């Protein structure tokens, strides 16, 4: 799971906007092991003040935009986390299955 989340984090960072950098800088991953299984999580966590002074989830807003009109960095786009996950889902499933097989063979 560590290899999968590392790969997804790297790919999603490459697609995340870079204008000022905080979106990429606040991204990370977490792998949790408990008696019922293993969970991998990749996250982006940026909040900013909205027009009324309230906190808004900038990472989510940027992720869910329909398109960037003038991206400051070529190759960046909305769905910077969702798209790499969808594009690599089969690879990640194989990586996890291979690791389980390897662990069971010991």
N, C-alpha and C positions, 0 to 999 in steps of 0.2 A: 504494500500500500504506500510505503514511503516513496518508492520509485515512481509510482503512478502519480501521486500528488506532486512530486518534484517536477515531473514532466509537464503536467497540466499547468502548474504555476508558471513555469518558464514560458510556455506557449501563450498563455493568457496575458502575461506581462508584456510580451512582444506586441500584442494587439491592443492593449489598453492605451488610451490617450497619454501623451507625454507632456502636454502644454506646460504645466508647472511642476510636474513630477510627483505630487503627493499621492495620486492614485496608485502608481506603481510602488511607491515607497511604503504604503500602508497595506500592501498585499502580503499574504502569508499562507501557511498551510498548517494543518493540525491532523495528527493521526491518533485516534483513540482506540484503545484495546480494552474490552470488558468481557465478562463471561458469555455474553450473547453474540459477540462478533467484533469485527474491526471496522472502524469508520474513518474514511479520509475526507478532509474538507479543505478546499481552497477558498480564500476569501479576499475581498477588497473592502476596506473600511475607511471611507472618508465622509465626514459630515461638514457642512458649511452653514453659515447663517443665510436664511431665506430673506425675502423682501420684507417680511413682517418681523424679522428678528428671531424667528424660530429656527431650530436646527433641521436641516434637510439632509437626506442620505444621498450625497453627491454621487457616490459609486453606483448606486442603483439607478439613479436618474440617467446618468451617462450610459450605463449598460443597456437601458431600455429605450434609448433614442432610436428613431427610425433611420437616421443617417446623420453624418457630420457634414455640414455645409462646406467648411473649409478646414480639414484636418491639418494641424500644425506639423504632424509627423506622418509621412507616407506609411501605409500599411496598418494604421490604427483605425479602429472602427467600433461601433456599438456591438453588443453581444460578444465582447472580448473574452468572456469566460464560457458562456454557453456554446459558442461555435467550436472552439477547440475541443471541448468535451464531446460534443456530438461527432465531430470529425474523427476523433481518436477513440471512441467508445469500444470498438472491436479490439483495438490494440490493447487498451487498458484491461479488458476482460481476459485477453490471452496472458498478459503479464501477471495478473492475479492468479489465474488458473495454473500457470507454470510454476509460480512460487508455492502454491498449495501442493502441487504434485511433488515438487522438489522437497518440501518439508515432510511430506508423508513417506517419502522414500528413505528417509534417514533411519 
